[in-house]
Amino acid sequence: MNNRHLETILNEKLNINAIRDYGPNGLQVEGKKDIKKIITGVTACQALLDYAVSQNADAIIVHHGYFWKNEDPRLIGMKGKRIKTLMQHDINLYAYHLPLDVHPELGNNAQLAMLLGLNTLQPLEDKTPSIPVWGEFDTPISPAELQIRLQNLLGQTPLTSHDNAPTQIKRLGLCTGGGQDYIDLAALKGMDAYLTGEVSERTIHSAREQGIHFYAGGHHATERYGIMALGKWLAENYDVDVEFKDIPNPA
């Protein structure tokens, strides 16, 4: 597949113009024109790049790429080494950030919600697309049951807060990654619990004082499933070999 054609396919599937982002979505570093082997991952870290080189990959697709707003543009140090690796091996790098978070089918929120057993996802914000979402369990579950489901899915124990919160969870607010500051909106909208990737010191006070369960499952861990789903969709619909490579990260 031609590298620019692949970009068009991904851009259209993820509807990249539907939401403003903090960096460019699409082809970030251009490599060889013909793409057969693709490695996917959460973040374009050096370990993922090195793995792609070892597999003779033609392209890498990630959720967290480069060239963020207000980022130092100089190609030196760690950033310089990463770009040099891609350029020396003629590897294309594609990145999809917020469009992959919010996609209703392949997105990080949608995939994690499906795996947790949540139904009928709705926007938590009063706009579409909304970055945080919410859904309901068919039958209310205990806080302990949600923790078990998260541990089984994410492979690590989430940080939690349960003070003053309901005995059962029916309505769950969700934002994968660094969505801890949506907890107040989740409480305002009547959620029983709120799940995200990261936690700040102030988050726990918000949870306690507003009587809402809080779960921080890890930024990396909560955002594996969107890029995995995107790669699976690509392999099923186009003549490319796609492999997801997890680079473990407890944060």
KEKE-3310 file (N, C-alpha, C; in steps of 0.2 Angstrom, whole numbers, plus 5000, padded with zeros to 4 digits):
npx = (5004:5002:5011:5005:4992:4988:4988:4977:4967:4967:4965:4952:4944:4946:4941:4948:4947:4936:4939:4948:4966:4981:4992:4999:4989:4990:5001:5017:5031:5039:5042:5047:5039:5031:5021:5020:5022:5017:5019:5011:5008:5007:5014:5027:5040:5058:5060:5050:5052:5064:5060:5052:5062:5069:5060:5059:5050:5039:5031:5025:5012:5004:4997:5002:5012:5023:5029:5021:5010:5019:5030:5048:5056:5068:5079:5086:5096:5086:5074:5080:5087:5076:5070:5080:5082:5070:5071:5084:5080:5070:5057:5039:5030:5015:5003:4989:4979:4968:4958:4958:4955:4942:4934:4919:4919:4932:4939:4949:4941:4929:4932:4938:4927:4918:4924:4923:4910:4901:4886:4878:4886:4887:4890:4899:4903:4894:4894:4898:4911:4913:4926:4927:4916:4901:4893:4881:4880:4872:4867:4869:4886:4898:4910:4922:4921:4922:4935:4942:4938:4945:4959:4961:4959:4969:4981:4987:4985:4973:4974:4963:4949:4936:4929:4914:4906:4894:4886:4885:4889:4882:4881:4895:4908:4920:4936:4950:4968:4975:4964:4960:4955:4942:4934:4926:4916:4910:4905:4896:4887:4881:4887:4891:4904:4920:4932:4948:4965:4976:4980:4979:4985:4974:4963:4959:4954:4943:4935:4932:4925:4914:4908:4910:4916:4932:4944:4960:4968:4980:4989:4995:4990:4976:4975:4979:4969:4963:4972:4975:4963:4962:4973:4969:4957:4962:4971:4961:4954:4962:4977:4988:5001:4999:5005:5003:5013:5017:5024:5028:5022:5020:5014)
npy = (4994:5011:5024:5037:5034:5026:5035:5043:5034:5031:5044:5047:5037:5039:5052:5065:5079:5082:5086:5097:5097:5094:5092:5087:5076:5060:5057:5059:5057:5055:5040:5026:5023:5011:5001:4987:4980:4984:4991:4993:5003:5011:5022:5032:5028:5025:5012:5005:5010:5004:4990:4990:4992:4980:4971:4974:4984:4994:5004:5013:5015:5025:5030:5041:5052:5063:5081:5090:5103:5118:5111:5109:5112:5107:5095:5086:5077:5065:5066:5069:5057:5048:5052:5051:5037:5033:5040:5035:5022:5023:5023:5025:5036:5037:5045:5046:5055:5063:5060:5046:5043:5047:5040:5032:5019:5012:5019:5023:5025:5019:5006:5002:5003:4994:4982:4982:4980:4990:4999:5008:5021:5038:5056:5065:5078:5093:5093:5087:5079:5072:5072:5065:5051:5042:5028:5014:5000:4985:4978:4984:4985:4980:4991:4983:4973:4980:4984:4972:4968:4978:4976:4963:4967:4977:4973:4978:4985:4996:5013:5019:5027:5027:5034:5039:5036:5028:5011:5003:5002:5009:5019:5025:5036:5040:5042:5038:5038:5054:5060:5065:5077:5078:5073:5081:5085:5073:5070:5080:5077:5066:5053:5037:5032:5036:5033:5034:5037:5043:5051:5066:5075:5083:5076:5066:5072:5079:5067:5062:5072:5074:5062:5051:5036:5033:5028:5026:5019:5019:5028:5023:5010:5011:5015:5006:4999:5005:5008:4995:4990:4998:4994:4980:4982:4988:4978:4968:4974:4978:4974:4972:4968:4968:4972:4972:4980:4979:4990:4989:5000:5007:5019)
npz = (5000:4996:5005:5007:5003:5013:5024:5020:5021:5035:5040:5036:5041:5055:5056:5057:5057:5065:5078:5088:5091:5100:5093:5077:5068:5059:5045:5052:5051:5036:5026:5017:5001:4999:5008:5018:5030:5046:5062:5077:5092:5108:5111:5103:5107:5110:5111:5105:5092:5089:5090:5079:5069:5070:5065:5052:5048:5039:5042:5057:5068:5080:5096:5103:5097:5090:5090:5098:5103:5108:5110:5111:5096:5091:5084:5094:5106:5115:5107:5095:5092:5091:5079:5070:5070:5063:5051:5046:5044:5035:5039:5040:5051:5059:5068:5079:5090:5099:5090:5090:5103:5104:5095:5090:5088:5086:5096:5111:5122:5119:5116:5129:5137:5131:5134:5147:5149:5148:5143:5130:5127:5130:5127:5139:5141:5135:5121:5105:5096:5112:5124:5137:5142:5146:5153:5156:5167:5164:5175:5191:5198:5211:5219:5221:5212:5200:5201:5200:5187:5180:5184:5178:5165:5162:5168:5179:5196:5199:5205:5218:5225:5237:5247:5255:5244:5233:5237:5226:5208:5195:5185:5175:5172:5160:5154:5145:5148:5152:5160:5172:5177:5173:5183:5191:5182:5180:5192:5194:5184:5189:5190:5197:5198:5192:5179:5174:5167:5173:5189:5200:5214:5218:5214:5222:5233:5227:5223:5236:5242:5234:5234:5225:5217:5212:5200:5194:5181:5174:5162:5150:5151:5150:5137:5128:5120:5109:5099:5096:5091:5080:5072:5070:5063:5051:5046:5043:5033:5023:5013:5022:5034:5051:5067:5084:5097:5113:5124:5140:5153:5168:5171)
capx = (5000:5006:5011:5000:4985:4987:4986:4970:4962:4966:4962:4945:4941:4946:4938:4953:4945:4931:4941:4955:4971:4987:4998:4997:4987:4991:5008:5021:5038:5038:5047:5047:5032:5027:5020:5018:5023:5016:5020:5007:5009:5003:5018:5032:5046:5063:5060:5045:5055:5069:5057:5050:5068:5071:5055:5059:5043:5038:5027:5023:5006:5004:4992:5006:5017:5028:5027:5015:5010:5024:5036:5054:5056:5075:5080:5092:5095:5081:5070:5084:5088:5070:5069:5086:5080:5065:5074:5089:5078:5065:5050:5034:5027:5008:5000:4982:4979:4961:4953:4958:4952:4934:4931:4914:4919:4938:4942:4951:4935:4924:4935:4938:4920:4915:4928:4921:4903:4897:4882:4875:4890:4885:4895:4899:4902:4888:4896:4900:4913:4915:4932:4925:4910:4898:4888:4878:4880:4865:4866:4874:4891:4901:4917:4927:4920:4925:4942:4944:4938:4951:4965:4961:4960:4975:4987:4989:4980:4972:4973:4956:4946:4929:4926:4908:4903:4888:4888:4885:4890:4877:4883:4902:4911:4926:4941:4956:4973:4976:4957:4958:4951:4935:4930:4920:4910:4907:4901:4890:4882:4877:4890:4893:4911:4924:4938:4953:4972:4980:4978:4983:4983:4968:4958:4956:4949:4937:4931:4930:4920:4908:4905:4911:4921:4937:4949:4965:4971:4986:4988:4997:4986:4970:4975:4981:4964:4961:4977:4975:4957:4963:4977:4965:4953:4967:4973:4955:4951:4967:4982:4994:5003:4999:5007:5004:5019:5016:5030:5025:5023:5016:5011)
capy = (5000:5018:5027:5043:5031:5024:5041:5045:5029:5032:5051:5047:5032:5042:5058:5069:5086:5083:5088:5101:5093:5097:5090:5084:5069:5058:5055:5064:5057:5051:5035:5023:5023:5005:4998:4980:4978:4989:4990:4998:5004:5016:5028:5031:5028:5022:5004:5003:5011:4998:4984:4990:4991:4973:4967:4977:4987:4999:5010:5013:5019:5025:5035:5046:5053:5069:5088:5093:5110:5121:5107:5111:5109:5105:5088:5085:5072:5059:5067:5068:5050:5045:5054:5048:5030:5033:5042:5030:5015:5024:5020:5030:5036:5039:5046:5048:5056:5064:5056:5039:5043:5048:5037:5028:5011:5010:5023:5021:5025:5014:4999:5000:5003:4988:4976:4982:4978:4996:5000:5014:5026:5045:5061:5068:5085:5095:5094:5081:5073:5073:5068:5060:5048:5039:5022:5011:4993:4982:4977:4987:4981:4983:4994:4978:4970:4985:4984:4966:4969:4983:4972:4958:4970:4981:4970:4981:4987:5004:5017:5020:5031:5025:5037:5043:5034:5023:5004:5000:5007:5009:5024:5025:5041:5037:5045:5035:5043:5059:5063:5066:5084:5078:5070:5086:5085:5066:5070:5085:5073:5060:5047:5033:5031:5039:5030:5037:5034:5046:5054:5071:5076:5086:5072:5062:5077:5079:5061:5061:5077:5073:5055:5047:5031:5035:5023:5028:5013:5020:5031:5018:5004:5012:5017:5000:4995:5009:5007:4988:4990:5001:4989:4975:4984:4989:4971:4964:4977:4980:4970:4974:4964:4973:4968:4977:4978:4983:4992:4990:5007:5007:5026)
capz = (5000:4996:5012:5007:5003:5020:5028:5018:5024:5042:5042:5035:5046:5062:5055:5061:5057:5069:5084:5088:5095:5103:5089:5071:5067:5052:5044:5055:5048:5030:5025:5010:4998:4999:5015:5019:5037:5051:5069:5081:5099:5112:5111:5098:5111:5106:5112:5099:5085:5089:5088:5072:5065:5070:5061:5045:5047:5034:5045:5064:5069:5087:5099:5106:5092:5091:5088:5102:5104:5112:5111:5108:5089:5089:5084:5098:5112:5114:5101:5089:5091:5088:5072:5066:5069:5058:5044:5044:5041:5030:5042:5041:5057:5059:5075:5080:5097:5101:5086:5092:5110:5104:5089:5093:5087:5087:5101:5117:5127:5116:5117:5136:5139:5128:5137:5154:5149:5148:5137:5127:5128:5129:5129:5146:5139:5131:5114:5101:5100:5119:5126:5142:5140:5151:5151:5162:5167:5164:5182:5195:5201:5217:5218:5221:5205:5194:5202:5198:5180:5178:5185:5173:5158:5162:5170:5185:5200:5198:5211:5219:5231:5238:5252:5254:5237:5233:5238:5220:5203:5189:5180:5175:5168:5157:5149:5145:5148:5157:5160:5179:5178:5171:5188:5193:5178:5181:5198:5192:5179:5193:5190:5203:5198:5187:5178:5169:5167:5178:5195:5203:5221:5219:5211:5227:5237:5223:5224:5242:5244:5230:5235:5219:5216:5207:5198:5189:5179:5171:5156:5145:5151:5148:5130:5123:5116:5103:5094:5095:5087:5074:5068:5068:5057:5045:5044:5041:5027:5018:5012:5026:5040:5056:5073:5090:5101:5119:5128:5146:5156:5174:5172)
cpx = (5004:5005:5006:4993:4983:4985:4979:4965:4961:4963:4955:4941:4941:4943:4942:4951:4939:4932:4948:4959:4977:4993:4995:4995:4988:4999:5013:5029:5037:5044:5046:5039:5028:5027:5017:5017:5022:5016:5015:5009:5006:5008:5025:5039:5052:5063:5055:5048:5060:5066:5055:5056:5069:5066:5054:5052:5044:5035:5026:5017:5005:4998:4996:5012:5022:5025:5021:5016:5015:5030:5042:5055:5063:5075:5086:5091:5090:5077:5074:5086:5082:5069:5074:5084:5075:5068:5079:5086:5071:5058:5045:5031:5020:5006:4993:4980:4971:4956:4953:4955:4944:4931:4925:4914:4926:4942:4944:4945:4930:4926:4935:4931:4917:4918:4925:4914:4898:4892:4880:4879:4887:4890:4894:4899:4896:4890:4898:4906:4915:4921:4930:4918:4907:4894:4886:4880:4873:4863:4871:4879:4894:4908:4922:4927:4923:4932:4945:4944:4944:4958:4966:4962:4967:4981:4990:4984:4979:4972:4966:4955:4939:4926:4919:4904:4898:4891:4888:4886:4886:4880:4891:4904:4918:4930:4948:4962:4973:4969:4955:4954:4944:4930:4925:4914:4906:4902:4895:4885:4879:4880:4891:4900:4914:4930:4942:4960:4976:4976:4982:4981:4976:4962:4955:4952:4943:4932:4928:4924:4914:4905:4905:4917:4926:4942:4954:4969:4977:4985:4989:4992:4979:4969:4978:4976:4962:4966:4977:4969:4958:4968:4973:4960:4956:4968:4967:4952:4956:4973:4988:4995:5003:5001:5007:5009:5018:5023:5028:5027:5018:5012:5005)
cpy = (5006:5021:5033:5040:5029:5029:5043:5040:5030:5039:5050:5042:5036:5049:5064:5076:5087:5086:5092:5097:5097:5096:5088:5077:5067:5056:5061:5063:5052:5046:5032:5023:5017:5002:4992:4978:4984:4987:4995:4998:5010:5023:5027:5032:5024:5015:5002:5004:5005:4992:4984:4989:4983:4969:4970:4980:4993:5005:5008:5017:5019:5030:5041:5047:5059:5076:5091:5100:5113:5116:5110:5108:5106:5097:5086:5080:5066:5060:5066:5061:5046:5046:5051:5041:5029:5035:5037:5024:5016:5022:5026:5030:5040:5040:5049:5049:5057:5060:5049:5038:5043:5044:5032:5021:5009:5014:5020:5020:5020:5007:4997:4999:4996:4982:4976:4980:4984:4996:5007:5020:5033:5050:5064:5075:5087:5097:5087:5082:5076:5069:5063:5057:5045:5033:5019:5003:4990:4981:4980:4983:4984:4986:4989:4974:4974:4984:4978:4966:4973:4979:4967:4961:4973:4978:4973:4983:4994:5007:5019:5025:5029:5029:5040:5041:5029:5016:5001:5005:5005:5013:5026:5031:5038:5041:5042:5040:5048:5063:5065:5072:5084:5075:5075:5086:5078:5067:5075:5081:5067:5054:5044:5033:5035:5035:5034:5034:5037:5049:5060:5071:5078:5081:5068:5066:5078:5073:5060:5066:5077:5067:5051:5042:5034:5029:5026:5021:5013:5023:5026:5012:5005:5014:5012:4999:4999:5008:4999:4987:4993:4997:4983:4976:4985:4982:4967:4967:4979:4975:4972:4969:4969:4969:4974:4975:4983:4984:4994:4997:5007:5014:5026)
cpz = (5000:5003:5012:5007:5010:5025:5026:5021:5031:5044:5041:5040:5053:5062:5059:5061:5062:5076:5084:5093:5097:5098:5082:5071:5060:5051:5047:5052:5042:5028:5018:5008:4999:5006:5015:5026:5042:5058:5073:5088:5102:5110:5107:5102:5107:5106:5106:5093:5084:5087:5081:5067:5064:5066:5054:5043:5042:5037:5053:5064:5077:5089:5101:5101:5094:5089:5091:5102:5110:5114:5108:5101:5087:5089:5087:5103:5110:5108:5095:5087:5088:5081:5068:5065:5063:5051:5042:5041:5037:5032:5042:5048:5057:5066:5075:5088:5099:5097:5087:5099:5109:5099:5092:5092:5089:5093:5107:5122:5125:5117:5124:5139:5137:5132:5145:5155:5150:5142:5136:5129:5126:5131:5136:5146:5135:5124:5111:5096:5107:5121:5131:5140:5146:5149:5157:5161:5167:5171:5186:5198:5207:5215:5217:5214:5200:5195:5199:5190:5177:5179:5180:5166:5157:5164:5176:5189:5200:5205:5212:5225:5231:5243:5250:5247:5238:5234:5231:5214:5197:5183:5180:5170:5166:5153:5150:5145:5153:5158:5167:5181:5176:5177:5191:5189:5179:5187:5197:5188:5183:5192:5196:5204:5192:5186:5173:5170:5173:5184:5197:5210:5222:5218:5217:5232:5233:5223:5230:5244:5240:5230:5228:5219:5211:5206:5193:5187:5175:5164:5150:5145:5148:5140:5125:5118:5110:5098:5092:5090:5080:5069:5066:5062:5051:5042:5041:5034:5022:5018:5015:5032:5046:5063:5079:5094:5107:5123:5135:5150:5162:5175:5168)
residu = (MET:ASN:ASN:ARG:HIS:LEU:GLU:THR:ILE:LEU:ASN:GLU:LYS:LEU:ASN:ILE:ASN:ALA:ILE:ARG:ASP:TYR:GLY:PRO:ASN:GLY:LEU:GLN:VAL:GLU:GLY:LYS:LYS:ASP:ILE:LYS:LYS:ILE:ILE:THR:GLY:VAL:THR:ALA:CYS:GLN:ALA:LEU:LEU:ASP:TYR:ALA:VAL:SER:GLN:ASN:ALA:ASP:ALA:ILE:ILE:VAL:HIS:HIS:GLY:TYR:PHE:TRP:LYS:ASN:GLU:ASP:PRO:ARG:LEU:ILE:GLY:MET:LYS:GLY:LYS:ARG:ILE:LYS:THR:LEU:MET:GLN:HIS:ASP:ILE:ASN:LEU:TYR:ALA:TYR:HIS:LEU:PRO:LEU:ASP:VAL:HIS:PRO:GLU:LEU:GLY:ASN:ASN:ALA:GLN:LEU:ALA:MET:LEU:LEU:GLY:LEU:ASN:THR:LEU:GLN:PRO:LEU:GLU:ASP:LYS:THR:PRO:SER:ILE:PRO:VAL:TRP:GLY:GLU:PHE:ASP:THR:PRO:ILE:SER:PRO:ALA:GLU:LEU:GLN:ILE:ARG:LEU:GLN:ASN:LEU:LEU:GLY:GLN:THR:PRO:LEU:THR:SER:HIS:ASP:ASN:ALA:PRO:THR:GLN:ILE:LYS:ARG:LEU:GLY:LEU:CYS:THR:GLY:GLY:GLY:GLN:ASP:TYR:ILE:ASP:LEU:ALA:ALA:LEU:LYS:GLY:MET:ASP:ALA:TYR:LEU:THR:GLY:GLU:VAL:SER:GLU:ARG:THR:ILE:HIS:SER:ALA:ARG:GLU:GLN:GLY:ILE:HIS:PHE:TYR:ALA:GLY:GLY:HIS:HIS:ALA:THR:GLU:ARG:TYR:GLY:ILE:MET:ALA:LEU:GLY:LYS:TRP:LEU:ALA:GLU:ASN:TYR:ASP:VAL:ASP:VAL:GLU:PHE:LYS:ASP:ILE:PRO:ASN:PRO:ALA)
# end
